[in-house]
Each structure stands twice: as C-alpha cells, then as structure tokens.
Amino acid sequence: MSAPRSIRATVLGWQLGAMLLLGCVAVLAAYTLAVRSFETLRNLELAQIADAVARHGVEPDTDDDEQPGDFLSQVWNANGRLAYASHDPALPKPKKLGEFDFLYDDRSWHGFARTYGGQTILVAREAGARRELFMRISLPMLTVLAGLATLLTVLLGIRVNRALAPLSSLRAALSARDPSSLTPVPVDDAPRELVPLVGTLNGLLGRVEGLLEGQRRFIADAAHELRTPVTAIRLYAQLAQRADTAADRDSAIANIEASCLRAAHLVEQLLALARLDPDNGPGRAPVALELIAREGVIAQSPLAEARGIDLGLGDCDAVSVEGSDAELRMLLNNLIDNAVRYTPAGGQVDVSVHRTATGAVELRVEDSGPGIPEDAHQRVFERFFRLAGAEQPGTGLGLAIVKSIAERHAATVVLENRAEGGLRVRVCWPAAPA
C-alpha cells in the first residue's frame, strides 16, 4: 500500500519547481544576451583595431621575445605579399572578409578581416579567453540562483505551513472531540476553500445524529413492545402455578402460548426490519409479481380459513419488476397478514396485479374490514403505531416494513378506503422509461 500524498509536499514541490524553472530560464536568457552582446562588442572592437592599423600602420617588433598570446594581427599588401605578422608562422591570406573562426596553434580564434586601400588586415582574439570570462560570470550567477532557491524554499515552507494551519486546527478540533459529540463544526474562521468541506462534514454529522436518534427510538420502542408479552408470560406462569383447577391451569398455559407467539412474531418483525439496511440496496433481478401473488395467497390460506375469511387471487397481469424476490414476498405477506387479521369473520380479501394504461405496475390487496381513518393514513407507516381501540393484537411494524421495502424498490404505497367498505392497499411502480 502506497503512502498517502502530502498536500504540503505537493504544493512546495510545484512552487519550488516553478521557481527553479523560471530561475534557470532567466539565467539562460541572461547568459544568451550576454554572449550576444559580447560577440557584438568584440566584433566592433576588432573592426576598430583593423581600422586603426589601416590608418596608422604597425611597427615591426624587433624583440626576440615570445610571440604575444591572445591577440593576433597580420597585414598583406595590395599585391598579396605579407607585410606584417604578429605570430610565427603566419596565417595564409583569408579567402573571405568579415568575421570568422579558425584554428591556429591548436587553439580556437575569432578573427575579423577587411580590405583598406588595397591592404588586407586580419585581427583576431583567442576564443579561450571568452570562455574563461563567461565561466567567471556564470559561477556567481549559479551561486546566486542556488542561494535564491534556498531562501525561496524556507519562505515557501513557512508560507505553506501558515496556509495549511486551518487544516491542522480542524484536525486537532475533531481529534479532541468526545466520540458522542455530533454538534456541527463552526465555520466562522474557516478559509473559503474549507467552507464546503466543513459544510459537508456538518451534513454528515447531522445525518449520523438523526440515524442514531432513530436507532435509540427504535430500541426504546422495541423494548417497550417486548415488555408487554414478557410481562404477560410471567403473570400467566404465576397464575398457572397457583391454579386450583385443571381448567384454570389450561387457560393460563393457553395464554402463555399466545403471549409467546406474539413475542415471537414481534421478534421476527424486528429482525425483518433490521435486515432492511438502507445502505445496501436490494438485489436486482426480474421478479414476477403474479407468481409472488399466487404463492402468497396459497401460503396465507390456512390462516384465512381458520378465521373464516375468503382469501382469493383476483385478475393478475403477467408483469415483472426489478428487485429482490425475498423482500417483495415479505412485503406481500405483511399486507395479506394485516388484511386477514383486521377483516372480520365472513369477510373477503383479494390480491391482484395490474398494468395500467400508462404502463405503471400495481400490486393490490383489498379487504372488507373496517378500513383506516383518513387522518391516520400516514401515521400507520410509523414503527409501533397502532390504531386506538384496535381489537386485534399486533406489533405495529407490518406497514413500516411494507413502506421500507417499497422505497427500496422505487415504489410507493397508497392507502384507500373502499366505497363499499374496507381498505385497498396499492403498491405502485412507475412506468419504465421508453
């Protein structure tokens, strides 16, 4: 695993790289300009020397000393004979006039030749002297560049550290926080670039706080709901122990069994609701709704027959939706279970699947029960909410599970009181885009 990148190192690297690049370009430009200026001045100097020789001539050097070092001059008469040479052996007369470079005595020279009044004059300087001069110029320039780079490194490091100080402060503030503290991070002193980050962080803290609050409320409600059957079991067990007759004992045991069934049903509903993790979407596969409807009616038929309710399968169109087969079966089972529980004996429950004229898909469960008041249509989807005066025991979780599964499948749940009496529940999927 590679080490995480450092913002500080990245910023310093780019800034120093840019500064050094600009410094090198500046030094190169200065060096190039200096070379060109020197070349111009040297050519002008050689031209002036040649002009002076043409005007005033040269006096022969009668000394037997060593020939001069870095300056060379020669003069040819109009007839092409050599009249003067500062170095021995002499150079041949140049074939072209103007400036040119040549080798002499294993050294490089830069010369200038011109004709004055029939005389041809050549003056030249050794090129090695120029290189030595520019080496003496370049070394201080490079030293200054290195010094400036070092100074810039220190100054940029200080400035980058100050610029990143708010990040360090934010990290320290978050590290010093109590794990249970979810209050928003203040943004008053945050730089403009950090405001979106802090805002996103505060939004996340708010969502986490809402999630934890929902979990705390869910746990409290679940504990409250479980307390009722557990307390009932304990009381009926005490009554069974104190029963004087077999009939009283059998009645207490029957009540214990009913309370155990209620507690088991509540635990199953709680586990089903806990498995519907909002962070993990349902599986994506085609699910045949008419098949689920048929199998759901078959599975719930024994309970409906025991209660004297006519549970049947209505018209079903052959339609499929994308989602989880297991979750959609759970949704339908909860709807049928609710309808059967709250429909009086002799009533009717119908399950059907339809594709509307607009292409939408509807799963319907209709009963002939008492229905639900209009003002409670939204509240019945809340966890553990039960209608006041409801005679049938329940957990208050069935419709909460239905709504959660529907939302996970991009569907909506609509409650409607039927004109002829009873409740119609429609789970609606919008038409697929063309």
C-alpha positions as semicolon CSV with decimal commas, in nm:
position;residue;x (nm);y (nm);z (nm)
1;M;0,000;0,000;0,000
2;S;0,149;0,332;-0,107
3;A;0,198;0,612;0,143
4;P;-0,065;0,889;0,135
5;R;0,025;1,201;-0,057
6;S;0,115;1,516;0,134
7;I;-0,054;1,841;0,030
8;R;0,232;2,035;0,184
9;A;0,497;1,842;-0,011
10;T;0,294;1,866;-0,332
11;V;0,247;2,242;-0,305
12;L;0,611;2,302;-0,211
13;G;0,730;2,075;-0,492
14;W;0,524;2,253;-0,759
15;Q;0,612;2,602;-0,635
16;L;0,983;2,531;-0,600
17;G;0,987;2,352;-0,934
18;A;0,822;2,653;-1,099
19;M;1,062;2,894;-0,928
20;L;1,368;2,691;-1,026
21;L;1,243;2,657;-1,382
22;L;1,188;3,032;-1,406
23;G;1,530;3,092;-1,248
24;C;1,702;2,862;-1,499
25;V;1,518;3,029;-1,787
26;A;1,621;3,371;-1,654
27;V;1,985;3,265;-1,617
28;L;1,986;3,109;-1,964
29;A;1,828;3,419;-2,115
30;A;2,076;3,646;-1,935
31;Y;2,367;3,426;-2,044
32;T;2,246;3,424;-2,406
33;L;2,200;3,800;-2,410
34;A;2,542;3,847;-2,252
35;V;2,707;3,622;-2,513
36;R;2,539;3,806;-2,799
37;S;2,632;4,145;-2,653
38;F;2,990;4,031;-2,601
39;E;3,009;3,899;-2,957
40;T;2,881;4,230;-3,091
41;L;3,127;4,430;-2,881
42;R;3,415;4,201;-2,975
43;N;3,339;4,230;-3,346
44;L;3,315;4,607;-3,311
45;E;3,645;4,613;-3,122
46;L;3,819;4,402;-3,386
47;A;3,679;4,624;-3,661
48;Q;3,810;4,936;-3,480
49;I;4,152;4,776;-3,434
50;A;4,166;4,685;-3,803
51;D;4,068;5,043;-3,894
52;A;4,341;5,180;-3,664
53;V;4,604;4,953;-3,824
54;A;4,496;5,064;-4,171
55;R;4,530;5,430;-4,073
56;H;4,844;5,427;-3,866
57;G;5,019;5,110;-3,973
58;V;5,218;4,880;-3,747
59;E;5,575;4,896;-3,633
60;P;5,775;4,576;-3,671
61;D;5,861;4,412;-3,343
62;T;6,237;4,361;-3,331
63;D;6,232;4,179;-2,999
64;D;6,309;3,811;-2,999
65;D;6,065;3,753;-2,710
66;E;5,787;3,502;-2,729
67;Q;5,510;3,596;-2,966
68;P;5,208;3,764;-2,799
69;G;4,939;3,542;-2,652
70;D;4,570;3,605;-2,715
71;F;4,586;3,877;-2,987
72;L;4,688;3,808;-3,349
73;S;4,726;4,053;-3,639
74;Q;4,855;4,029;-3,998
75;V;4,876;4,270;-4,294
76;W;4,903;4,193;-4,665
77;N;4,998;4,446;-4,934
78;A;4,788;4,516;-5,240
79;N;4,995;4,263;-5,434
80;G;4,911;3,993;-5,176
81;R;5,251;3,983;-5,006
82;L;5,261;3,955;-4,628
83;A;5,374;4,291;-4,482
84;Y;5,335;4,214;-4,114
85;A;5,257;3,913;-3,889
86;S;5,237;3,920;-3,511
87;H;5,275;3,543;-3,488
88;D;5,510;3,300;-3,649
89;P;5,433;3,108;-3,861
90;A;5,199;3,343;-4,038
91;L;4,850;3,254;-4,149
92;P;4,760;3,241;-4,518
93;K;4,562;3,529;-4,653
94;P;4,190;3,472;-4,574
95;K;3,969;3,386;-4,866
96;K;3,670;3,574;-4,724
97;L;3,634;3,903;-4,545
98;G;3,435;3,980;-4,229
99;E;3,428;3,773;-3,908
100;F;3,510;3,405;-3,893
101;D;3,654;3,141;-3,659
102;F;3,968;2,938;-3,723
103;L;4,225;2,715;-3,554
104;Y;4,581;2,829;-3,501
105;D;4,849;2,675;-3,283
106;D;4,592;2,417;-3,159
107;R;4,375;2,696;-3,025
108;S;4,043;2,846;-3,136
109;W;4,044;3,205;-3,258
110;H;3,781;3,455;-3,366
111;G;3,906;3,682;-3,646
112;F;3,798;3,984;-3,847
113;A;3,939;4,064;-4,195
114;R;3,887;4,378;-4,403
115;T;4,048;4,548;-4,703
116;Y;4,164;4,911;-4,664
117;G;4,322;5,094;-4,960
118;G;4,434;4,769;-5,117
119;Q;4,570;4,630;-4,792
120;T;4,409;4,327;-4,630
121;I;4,417;4,338;-4,250
122;L;4,340;4,045;-4,019
123;V;4,298;4,088;-3,644
124;A;4,189;3,804;-3,410
125;R;4,148;3,715;-3,044
126;E;4,173;3,375;-2,884
127;A;3,827;3,225;-2,807
128;G;3,951;3,055;-2,490
129;A;3,971;3,388;-2,313
130;R;3,599;3,439;-2,378
131;R;3,512;3,102;-2,230
132;E;3,719;3,175;-1,922
133;L;3,546;3,511;-1,885
134;F;3,200;3,358;-1,908
135;M;3,293;3,087;-1,662
136;R;3,384;3,361;-1,416
137;I;3,046;3,526;-1,488
138;S;2,838;3,205;-1,472
139;L;2,970;3,081;-1,139
140;P;2,841;3,384;-0,940
141;M;2,510;3,366;-1,126
142;L;2,465;2,999;-1,035
143;T;2,566;3,074;-0,677
144;V;2,303;3,348;-0,658
145;L;2,045;3,112;-0,810
146;A;2,123;2,843;-0,551
147;G;2,101;3,098;-0,271
148;L;1,768;3,228;-0,401
149;A;1,635;2,870;-0,428
150;T;1,733;2,801;-0,068
151;L;1,574;3,123;0,050
152;L;1,259;3,053;-0,150
153;T;1,241;2,703;-0,001
154;V;1,244;2,844;0,351
155;L;0,997;3,124;0,274
156;L;0,758;2,896;0,083
157;G;0,776;2,633;0,357
158;I;0,678;2,893;0,618
159;R;0,402;3,030;0,399
160;V;0,260;2,686;0,310
161;N;0,262;2,586;0,678
162;R;0,066;2,900;0,763
163;A;-0,175;2,843;0,474
164;L;-0,240;2,484;0,589
165;A;-0,275;2,581;0,954
166;P;-0,661;2,578;0,934
167;L;-0,646;2,214;0,826
168;S;-0,429;2,130;1,124
169;S;-0,665;2,324;1,351
170;L;-0,965;2,136;1,210
171;R;-0,791;1,804;1,261
172;A;-0,699;1,896;1,619
173;A;-1,055;2,011;1,694
174;L;-1,202;1,687;1,558
175;S;-0,945;1,475;1,745
176;A;-1,022;1,650;2,072
177;R;-1,397;1,591;2,037
178;D;-1,587;1,350;2,255
179;P;-1,692;1,046;2,045
180;S;-2,056;1,111;2,135
181;S;-2,044;1,476;2,027
182;L;-2,219;1,533;1,694
183;T;-2,256;1,911;1,714
184;P;-2,170;2,100;1,391
185;V;-1,815;2,220;1,337
186;P;-1,801;2,604;1,344
187;V;-1,720;2,762;1,008
188;D;-1,675;3,125;1,120
189;D;-1,293;3,126;1,099
190;A;-1,257;2,865;0,825
191;P;-1,096;2,973;0,496
192;R;-1,321;2,993;0,194
193;E;-1,177;2,673;0,046
194;L;-1,260;2,478;0,364
195;V;-1,620;2,601;0,397
196;P;-1,763;2,337;0,154
197;L;-1,568;2,061;0,330
198;V;-1,684;2,172;0,675
199;G;-2,040;2,208;0,544
200;T;-2,032;1,852;0,407
201;L;-1,887;1,726;0,735
202;N;-2,162;1,903;0,931
203;G;-2,422;1,749;0,699
204;L;-2,273;1,405;0,764
205;L;-2,275;1,467;1,140
206;G;-2,639;1,571;1,117
207;R;-2,733;1,255;0,927
208;V;-2,541;1,037;1,173
209;E;-2,715;1,210;1,463
210;G;-3,054;1,150;1,300
211;L;-2,965;0,785;1,238
212;L;-2,851;0,733;1,597
213;E;-3,160;0,907;1,728
214;G;-3,376;0,682;1,512
215;Q;-3,192;0,375;1,640
216;R;-3,230;0,487;2,001
217;R;-3,601;0,547;1,947
218;F;-3,637;0,212;1,771
219;I;-3,460;0,028;2,054
220;A;-3,671;0,204;2,315
221;D;-3,992;0,123;2,128
222;A;-3,885;-0,236;2,074
223;A;-3,803;-0,278;2,444
224;H;-4,139;-0,131;2,534
225;E;-4,325;-0,360;2,295
226;L;-4,136;-0,670;2,413
227;R;-4,201;-0,583;2,776
228;T;-4,577;-0,642;2,731
229;P;-4,568;-1,009;2,617
230;V;-4,281;-1,093;2,853
231;T;-4,473;-0,946;3,147
232;A;-4,784;-1,134;3,038
233;I;-4,591;-1,460;3,018
234;R;-4,459;-1,411;3,372
235;L;-4,805;-1,329;3,509
236;Y;-4,973;-1,623;3,335
237;A;-4,696;-1,853;3,458
238;Q;-4,766;-1,739;3,814
239;L;-5,139;-1,798;3,760
240;A;-5,067;-2,148;3,629
241;Q;-4,862;-2,225;3,939
242;R;-5,143;-2,102;4,168
243;A;-5,429;-2,257;3,969
244;D;-5,662;-2,468;4,181
245;T;-5,826;-2,649;3,892
246;A;-5,706;-2,807;3,569
247;A;-5,926;-2,570;3,369
248;D;-5,760;-2,262;3,523
249;R;-5,418;-2,415;3,461
250;D;-5,502;-2,494;3,097
251;S;-5,634;-2,140;3,045
252;A;-5,314;-1,989;3,187
253;I;-5,098;-2,217;2,970
254;A;-5,302;-2,119;2,663
255;N;-5,244;-1,752;2,744
256;I;-4,873;-1,820;2,790
257;E;-4,864;-1,982;2,446
258;A;-5,048;-1,685;2,290
259;S;-4,807;-1,440;2,454
260;C;-4,510;-1,645;2,332
261;L;-4,649;-1,641;1,978
262;R;-4,694;-1,264;1,996
263;A;-4,337;-1,217;2,126
264;A;-4,201;-1,447;1,855
265;H;-4,394;-1,258;1,586
266;L;-4,262;-0,927;1,720
267;V;-3,903;-1,055;1,720
268;E;-3,944;-1,180;1,361
269;Q;-4,076;-0,840;1,254
270;L;-3,792;-0,661;1,430
271;L;-3,534;-0,883;1,260
272;A;-3,701;-0,831;0,923
273;L;-3,693;-0,454;0,972
274;A;-3,330;-0,462;1,085
275;R;-3,230;-0,655;0,773
276;L;-3,362;-0,375;0,551
277;D;-3,035;-0,182;0,571
278;P;-3,079;0,149;0,384
279;D;-2,710;0,146;0,286
280;N;-2,745;-0,184;0,100
281;G;-2,992;-0,179;-0,186
282;P;-3,199;-0,485;-0,280
283;G;-3,074;-0,738;-0,530
284;R;-3,152;-0,655;-0,889
285;A;-3,328;-0,933;-1,080
286;P;-3,662;-0,964;-1,262
287;V;-3,935;-1,067;-1,016
288;A;-4,268;-1,200;-1,148
289;L;-4,534;-1,029;-0,935
290;E;-4,819;-1,257;-1,046
291;L;-4,619;-1,560;-0,926
292;I;-4,548;-1,397;-0,589
293;A;-4,917;-1,305;-0,554
294;R;-5,031;-1,663;-0,627
295;E;-4,781;-1,820;-0,384
296;G;-4,859;-1,559;-0,117
297;V;-5,230;-1,640;-0,131
298;I;-5,156;-2,013;-0,104
299;A;-4,923;-1,960;0,195
300;Q;-5,176;-1,745;0,387
301;S;-5,483;-1,956;0,304
302;P;-5,467;-2,172;0,624
303;L;-5,473;-1,860;0,845
304;A;-5,760;-1,712;0,643
305;E;-5,961;-2,035;0,661
306;A;-5,906;-2,057;1,036
307;R;-6,056;-1,710;1,071
308;G;-6,339;-1,774;0,830
309;I;-6,215;-1,530;0,564
310;D;-6,235;-1,577;0,189
311;L;-5,879;-1,515;0,063
312;G;-5,860;-1,524;-0,314
313;L;-5,650;-1,427;-0,616
314;G;-5,804;-1,171;-0,849
315;D;-5,704;-1,076;-1,202
316;C;-5,326;-1,087;-1,244
317;D;-5,136;-0,948;-1,541
318;A;-4,805;-1,112;-1,627
319;V;-4,565;-0,836;-1,519
320;S;-4,220;-0,825;-1,366
321;V;-4,028;-0,564;-1,171
322;E;-3,659;-0,533;-1,084
323;G;-3,577;-0,611;-0,723
324;S;-3,537;-0,874;-0,453
325;D;-3,769;-1,173;-0,468
326;A;-3,739;-1,238;-0,092
327;E;-3,814;-0,877;0,005
328;L;-4,116;-0,850;-0,225
329;R;-4,253;-1,174;-0,082
330;M;-4,212;-1,025;0,267
331;L;-4,397;-0,711;0,155
332;L;-4,694;-0,910;0,019
333;N;-4,707;-1,143;0,320
334;N;-4,728;-0,846;0,557
335;L;-5,008;-0,690;0,353
336;I;-5,208;-1,015;0,344
337;D;-5,142;-1,080;0,714
338;N;-5,271;-0,733;0,806
339;A;-5,577;-0,772;0,586
340;V;-5,662;-1,113;0,730
341;R;-5,609;-1,000;1,090
342;Y;-5,832;-0,694;1,068
343;T;-6,109;-0,836;0,845
344;P;-6,396;-0,982;1,048
345;A;-6,508;-1,343;1,004
346;G;-6,701;-1,395;0,684
347;G;-6,511;-1,115;0,511
348;Q;-6,312;-1,120;0,192
349;V;-5,951;-1,043;0,095
350;D;-5,842;-1,022;-0,271
351;V;-5,489;-0,998;-0,417
352;S;-5,433;-0,881;-0,776
353;V;-5,163;-0,747;-1,009
354;H;-5,234;-0,490;-1,282
355;R;-5,054;-0,297;-1,551
356;T;-5,222;0,040;-1,601
357;A;-5,285;0,217;-1,931
358;T;-4,980;0,437;-1,866
359;G;-4,751;0,136;-1,822
360;A;-4,731;0,155;-1,443
361;V;-4,748;-0,162;-1,233
362;E;-4,974;-0,207;-0,927
363;L;-4,988;-0,480;-0,666
364;R;-5,323;-0,457;-0,483
365;V;-5,452;-0,611;-0,159
366;E;-5,819;-0,532;-0,087
367;D;-6,023;-0,635;0,218
368;S;-6,372;-0,587;0,354
369;G;-6,257;-0,482;0,702
370;P;-6,318;-0,158;0,893
371;G;-6,062;0,044;0,690
372;I;-5,833;0,315;0,831
373;P;-5,939;0,675;0,907
374;E;-5,809;0,925;0,651
375;D;-5,613;1,122;0,910
376;A;-5,417;0,808;1,008
377;H;-5,314;0,701;0,656
378;Q;-4,962;0,837;0,701
379;R;-4,916;0,754;1,068
380;V;-4,982;0,381;1,021
381;F;-4,646;0,358;0,840
382;E;-4,463;0,464;1,159
383;R;-4,297;0,194;1,363
384;F;-4,505;0,054;1,651
385;F;-4,803;0,277;1,569
386;R;-5,137;0,105;1,623
387;L;-5,485;0,247;1,586
388;A;-5,660;0,330;1,908
389;G;-5,921;0,072;2,002
390;A;-5,783;-0,197;1,773
391;E;-5,905;-0,531;1,897
392;Q;-5,655;-0,749;1,710
393;P;-5,312;-0,787;1,871
394;G;-5,025;-0,669;1,655
395;T;-4,674;-0,528;1,656
396;G;-4,730;-0,207;1,463
397;L;-4,441;-0,298;1,232
398;G;-4,614;-0,459;0,934
399;L;-4,685;-0,144;0,732
400;A;-4,349;0,007;0,836
401;I;-4,179;-0,295;0,676
402;V;-4,402;-0,263;0,368
403;K;-4,310;0,104;0,321
404;S;-3,938;0,040;0,372
405;I;-3,934;-0,242;0,114
406;A;-4,136;-0,033;-0,133
407;E;-3,897;0,260;-0,104
408;R;-3,602;0,027;-0,163
409;H;-3,773;-0,082;-0,487
410;A;-3,860;0,272;-0,606
411;A;-4,228;0,207;-0,542
412;T;-4,494;0,394;-0,344
413;V;-4,763;0,263;-0,109
414;V;-5,111;0,416;-0,133
415;L;-5,395;0,350;0,115
416;E;-5,755;0,397;0,001
417;N;-6,081;0,335;0,185
418;R;-6,318;0,148;-0,045
419;A;-6,665;0,292;-0,108
420;E;-6,822;-0,046;-0,034
421;G;-6,623;-0,074;0,289
422;G;-6,277;-0,198;0,368
423;L;-5,925;-0,094;0,272
424;R;-5,738;-0,105;-0,057
425;V;-5,355;-0,101;-0,045
426;R;-5,178;-0,029;-0,374
427;V;-4,802;-0,074;-0,420
428;C;-4,722;0,123;-0,737
429;W;-4,419;0,107;-0,965
430;P;-4,388;0,389;-1,222
431;A;-4,383;0,311;-1,591
432;A;-4,041;0,219;-1,723
433;P;-3,882;0,486;-1,949
434;A;-3,905;0,422;-2,320
